Amino acid sequence: MYKPGRQYRYQEPDATMTLREGFEEYCAANDLLDPGDFPSEKVAELFVCHDHCHIIFGTNTDIVQEGMTDFWTMWGADVGVKGYLEYLKDPFTKELT
């Protein structure tokens, strides 16, 4: 789990790691589900997109930075507001959150 005050390599402004390396670090740090465990491929894709936004923008999982990451998932990726709202309605998503 994320530890307040801890900075992961993917959060460093001058990080030279690839997105894959950052994603591996992020997943290990946050004990995330494997996308293959999701009952819906669409929900799995959105979770991965959201998590990639964490890596790209260097955000953690506290409530404020989750909100920032949600914003970038909707507006900075090809998910869009409508896609994100559909994702939030999914029963699996509701169970996780």
C-alpha positions in Angstrom: 0.0 0.0 0.0 1.0 3.6 -0.5 2.9 5.0 2.5 2.4 8.7 3.1 5.7 10.6 2.6 7.2 7.9 0.4 8.2 8.8 -3.1 8.3 6.0 -5.6 10.7 6.1 -8.6 7.8 6.6 -11.0 6.9 9.8 -9.1 10.3 11.4 -9.6 10.2 14.2 -12.2 13.4 13.0 -13.9 12.5 9.3 -13.8 14.0 7.5 -16.8 11.9 4.3 -16.4 9.5 3.1 -19.0 5.8 3.1 -18.6 5.9 -0.7 -18.1 8.6 -0.3 -15.4 6.6 2.4 -13.7 3.4 0.3 -13.9 5.2 -2.7 -12.4 6.4 -0.5 -9.5 3.0 1.1 -9.0 1.2 -2.3 -9.0 3.7 -3.8 -6.5 3.4 -0.7 -4.2 -0.4 -0.8 -4.2 -1.1 -4.5 -4.3 -3.4 -4.2 -7.3 -5.6 -6.8 -8.9 -4.4 -8.4 -12.1 -6.5 -7.0 -15.0 -7.2 -10.6 -16.0 -9.1 -11.0 -12.7 -11.7 -8.4 -13.8 -15.1 -9.8 -14.9 -15.3 -7.2 -17.7 -12.6 -6.5 -20.3 -13.9 -2.9 -20.6 -13.6 -2.3 -16.8 -10.1 -3.9 -16.8 -9.0 -1.6 -19.7 -10.3 1.5 -17.8 -8.5 0.4 -14.6 -5.3 0.0 -16.5 -5.7 3.4 -18.2 -6.4 5.0 -14.9 -3.4 3.4 -13.3 -1.2 4.4 -16.3 -2.3 8.0 -15.6 -0.9 7.6 -12.0 2.4 6.7 -13.6 2.4 9.4 -16.2 1.5 12.2 -13.8 3.3 10.8 -10.8 0.2 10.7 -8.5 -0.3 8.6 -5.5 -3.5 7.1 -4.2 -4.6 9.6 -1.5 -8.0 11.1 -2.1 -6.9 14.4 -3.6 -4.4 12.8 -6.0 -7.0 10.1 -6.9 -9.3 12.9 -7.9 -6.6 14.4 -10.1 -6.0 11.0 -11.7 -9.7 10.6 -12.3 -9.7 14.0 -14.0 -6.8 13.0 -16.3 -8.3 9.6 -17.0 -11.5 11.4 -18.2 -9.9 14.4 -20.0 -6.4 13.3 -20.9 -7.1 9.8 -22.2 -9.6 8.5 -24.7 -12.0 7.4 -21.9 -14.1 10.6 -21.8 -16.7 11.5 -19.2 -19.3 9.2 -20.6 -17.0 6.2 -20.5 -15.9 7.0 -17.0 -19.5 7.3 -15.8 -20.3 3.9 -17.4 -17.3 2.5 -15.6 -18.5 3.9 -12.2 -21.9 2.2 -12.7 -20.3 -1.3 -13.2 -21.1 -3.6 -10.2 -17.5 -4.8 -10.0 -16.2 -1.2 -9.8 -18.8 -0.4 -7.1 -17.6 -3.4 -5.1 -14.0 -2.3 -5.4 -14.6 1.3 -4.4 
